[in-house]
Amino acid sequence: MKRELDKLNKLSESHGALRPGKGMVSGVIALSLAILCFLGVLAFHWPEYLTTPQLRRSYNVDVMRLLLFWSLVLSGALSLFNIVRGRARWLALGAFVLIGLSLALGGHKVPVNDFADNTPYIGLDWFILDLLGSTLIFIFIEKLFALRKDQPVFRPEWQTDFHHFIVNHMIVGFVLLATNLLVHKLFGWAAQDGIRGWVQGLNFWVALFLIVLVADLVQYATHRAYHEVPLLWRLHAVHHSVKSMDWLAGSRQHILELIITRTLVLAPIYVLGFSKEVIDAYIIIVGFQAVFNHANVSVRLGPLRYVIVTPNFHHWHHSQDDAAIDKNYAAHFAFIDYAFGTAVKSDREWPEQYGVVGDYVPNGFFKQLAFPFVWRG
């Protein structure tokens, strides 16, 4: 058993393409599903502490059980097939053990009783759903429209970005609490019923355009400050230290930057009083673009790239090219950068190299968490 654990640990610390036909690809899929299933069973056992209140109010428990059941079946079938065929058995056994633990804990049949709704929590359910959705959607898109076809799914430093992904999703409750508190404390005085009434009376699509525009103007100003104010750059440099662009790269973000940016962007949304439907639509848009614009996809959208932020536009923002330094700040509307004269001008379609010039940001989640407070560059 120790030998199998050592192999699993070695796999988690490695990077590079998985060899097809050896049981590695199916084994990783089986193990990933098994881990998510095990976490899902834990969430069923302790929903008051492991699930997000805003999400669990809209869950269809039967659908969640069905999703968990078929994930268990698929993971178990893949791992059993590899065990029988003798393909990466150590990897398949790891998945099989987790499937067994999940079933021993009740599997998809764990009863959910009444529970308190005001307990402290971590967003384990949000982490599971977002990771599952992101991998299914964006890895497929990256393989279909790959910009750098030789870049593997498990590229260098993927572990660091995955750690950021885990933490930033798990503590979603803390982030929401902190940002809501700051927004109400700092901007509660600015709420005006007259403006709110006008905004809430707007057509849905007009209101959606307005909320994205307002949020992006604030995002632009905040983002530019992160680049031009040395104290703020110490935080933002962590995000720019990523050297490979893919769906996971956007997760590399210091928790303090996450809280500051969300607070400042949510402030005008709160003050202007957009409806819940408009805010929900905005959250979907910002969530998709935040991942998609970092993805390893060759998408430019023709003339629309001067209007909408695309992966091509945002990849340049992460470039080490002299022409790209402190450029392309917008998150949604590219025309904002063209209007303020901060859009990249280059004869090449795509940048060649990403990361911070000088490569002075350390790799590793905890080192990057401490980096803004120890760097004296």
N, C-alpha and C positions, 0 to 999 in steps of 0.2 A: 504493500500500500504506500509506503514511504517513497518508493521509486516512482509510482504514478503521480504522487503529489509533487515530487521534484520536477517531473516532466511538465506538469500543468503550470507550475511556478515559472519554469524556464520559458514556456510558451507565452505567458502573460508579460514577460519582460523582453520579449523579442519583437522584431518587426520584419516586414518583407512579405512577398507574395506567398500564399498557401499553395502547395503543390497539389494539382488536381489528380484524382484517381487514387489517392493514398488514404482517403478517409478523413483528411484534414478539414476540407471545406464543410462537408456534412457534419463532421464531429464538432466543429466550432459552432455551427448553427444549432445542433442538438444541445450543446453545453449552454449556449446563450439562452435558448428557450427554457432549459431546465432551471437556470438561475432565476429568470424572470418568473417562472411558475412558482418556484419556492418562495420568492418575495411576495407574489400574489396571494399565496396561501396565508402567509404571515399577515398580510393586509386584511384578509377576511377574518382572521382571528382577533386582531386588535385595530379595527377601523377608526376608533376614536383617537388613536395616537399615530397611526401610520397613513391616514388618508386625508386629503384636502377637503375641508368643508364645502367650498364652492363647487367642487367637482362631484362629490358624493351625493349632493342633492339632485343631480341630473342623471345619475347612474340607473341603468336598467340591470338589476342584479342578475336576472336570468341570462341576459346577454353576456355579462361578465363571467358567469359560470360556464357558459358555452365556449367562450373564448379560452378560458383556462383549461377546460376539458380537452379541446382539440389541440391546444399547445402541448399539453401533457402527452397526448397520443402521438403527435408528430415527433416530439423530442424522443420519446421512448422508442418509436419505430426506427428512427434514424440511428440511434445508439445501438439498438439490438441488432440491426442489419450490419453495422460495422463490427460488432463483437463476433457475430457468426462468421463474417467474411475475413476476420483477422486484420481489419484495417484500423490502424491507430487505436488499438483497444484501450490503451490508458486514457485516451480522451473520451471514448465512448463510455467507459466505466465511470468516469467522473460525472457525466450526464446522468447515467443510470442510477447512481447513488443519490443524486439530488432528486430525481423523479421518485425514487423510493421514499425518501424523507417527506416529500410533498404529499404523497399518497398516505403515508403513515400519520400525517397531521390532518388528514381529512380531505385532501385534494380539493376538487371543485364542489364538494358537498358540505363544506364547513358552514354551519348555521350562522346567520347574522341576526343578533338580537338587538333590542333597543339599547342605545348608549347615549352618553352625554355628548352635547354638540359644542361645548366650549372648552375642551381640553387642549393642552399644548400638543402640537403634532409636527411631524415631518412629512413631506410630500412624496412618500414612497409610491403611491398610485400614479402621481404625475410623472415621476421618474420612469416607471414601467411603461406607461402609455406613450410618453414622448420618445423614449428610446426605441420602443417597438415600431412606432409610426415613422420615426426619422430614418431608421435603418431600412425599413421596407421601401420607403418612398425614395429617399435621397441616394442610397447606394445603388438602387436600380437606375435612377436618372444619371448618376455619375458613370455607370458602366455603359449606358446607352449613348450619352453625349459627352464622353470623356474629353477634357482638354489635354491632360497629360496621361496618355493611355498606359504608360509604363508605371504610373503611381499606384501602388497596391492599397487595398483597403486599410491594412495595418502598416501605415507608413511610419517613418521615424517620428518619435515623440508623441505617438497617438495616446500613450498611457497618460501623459500629463494632461492632455485635453480631455480625456475621458474622466479623469479625477475632477477636473473643473466642472464637467457636465454633471457628474454625480452630486457634488456639493451644492452647486448652484440650483439644482432641481430639488434636492432633498430638503434644503432649508428655505423652500419657497414660502413657508409660513412666516419665518422670520423676516424675509425680504418684504413680503406684503405688509406685515405689521409695521415694520420700520418705515417703509415708504408712505403708507397711509397716515401714520402718526406725523411724519414730517410735513406731508402735504397739508393736513388739516391745521397743524400748528403754525406753519409758515405762511400759508396762503388762504386760510379760512376767512380772514377779514376781507378778502377781495371778491368774494362771491356776491353777485348782483342778480336779483330776481328778474329784472328787466331783460338783461342779456341772456340769462338762462331760458327765459320764456321764448325769446326769439330763436335761439339755437334749437330748442326742442321742437319748434314748429316747422323747422326746415324739412324739405323732402329728404328721404333716407340717403339717396345717392349724393345729393348736395352736401348733406351733413357728413357723410363718409369722406368725401373729398376734402372738406374743411378740416376734419379732425386729423387726417393724415398730413395735410399741409401744415397745420399749426404745430403738430408734434414734430414734424421734420424740420421746421424752422428752429424750434427749440433744440432739437437734436443737433442741427448744424452748428448753432452757436456754442452749445456745450462741447461738442466734438472738437471744434476749432480751439476752444479754450484748453482742452486736454493736450493739444499739440503745442500751443503757444505759451502756456504757463508752466514753468519747470516743475513746480510742486505737483501739479496735476498730471504732467507727463510721466512722473514716476509710477503712477497707477496705470496709465494707459499703455505704457511701454510693455507691460505684461501681455496685453492683447496683441500688440504688434510683433511680439517675439516669435510667433508661429512661423515656421519656415516652409510648411506645406499647406496649401489651401485645399480644404475639402469640407464636407458637411459638419464635421466635428470641430473645425478650427475656430468657429465663432464662439464656441463655449469657453475658450481661454479668455477669461475676464476676471479681474480682481473683484472680490465681493464688495469692496467699498465703492468702486466705480459703478458697479451694478446698482447699488442703492442710490448713489448720487444722481446718476443719469435717469433712473426710473422716477425718482422724486421730481426732478425738474421737468420731465416730459409729461408726467401725470398732472402736474399743477395746473396748466391751462385747460386740460381736459376736465378737471374737477371744477375749476372756476367758471368755465363756459357752460357746464351742465349738459353735456351730450347724453343722449338716451342710452340705456343699457344695450339695446340692439346695435347701435352704432359703435359703441365701445367694444362689444363682442366681435364685431366685424373687423374693427381696427386691430384687435389683439391677434386675430387670425392672420391678417396681412403682415403685421410686424413680426410675428413668429415665423411665418414662411420666409419672408425676405431675409431675416437675420441668419437663417440657415442656408437658404438657396444662394445668396450673394457671396458666401464664402466657399461654395461647393466647387468641386473640380469638374466643371461643365463648360463646354465651349458654346456660350450663348451671348449674342450681341444685340439681337432684336432690330437690326437695321436702323432706320432713322429714329425709332422709338427710344433708342439708347440715350438720346439727348434729352428725353423727357423722364424716363423711368430708370432708376438705379438697377443695373444688371450685374451678374457676376463679373463681367468684363470691367465695368466701371469700378466695382469695389476691389477687385484684384489689384488694380493700379494703386489704390490707396494703401495696400500692404506691400507695395514694391519698394525695393531699395534704390531704384533708379533716381538720379538727381531730379529729373523732370517731374517725379511723382511725390517727392517729399512735401508733406503738409498740403495735400491736394485731395479732391474728391471726398468731402466730408459728409455729404447727404446720405441718408439711409433709405429714402423712398423716391424722391423726385430729383433726378439729375439736373434739371434746369436751375435748381437753386445754386449749385456750384457754378454753372455757366453765368448766371446773373451776377454773382459776387466775384467772378474772375478767379475761382479756385479749382477749375476743372483741369484735368491733366491734358497736355498737348503733346502727342507723340506720334511719330511715323509708324511705329510698330503697333500691331493689334493687341498683343498681350505682353505683360512684363516677364522678365526672365528669372528674377530672384526675389524672394520674399524675406521678411524679417526686419529686425532693427539694425541699422547701420552700425557696425562695430560688434554686433552679436554679444552684448554685455549682460543680457538678461539670462539668469541661470535656468536650466531645465529642471522640472520637478515641481509639483503642486505646492508643497510647503515652502520651498525656496522662493517661489514666485509670490506666495502670500506675504512673505517677509521682505521681499526685495524692495518695495517702495520706501521702507523705513531704514534700510541699511545702505542703499546705494548712494554714493557721493560723487557721481560722475559729472 
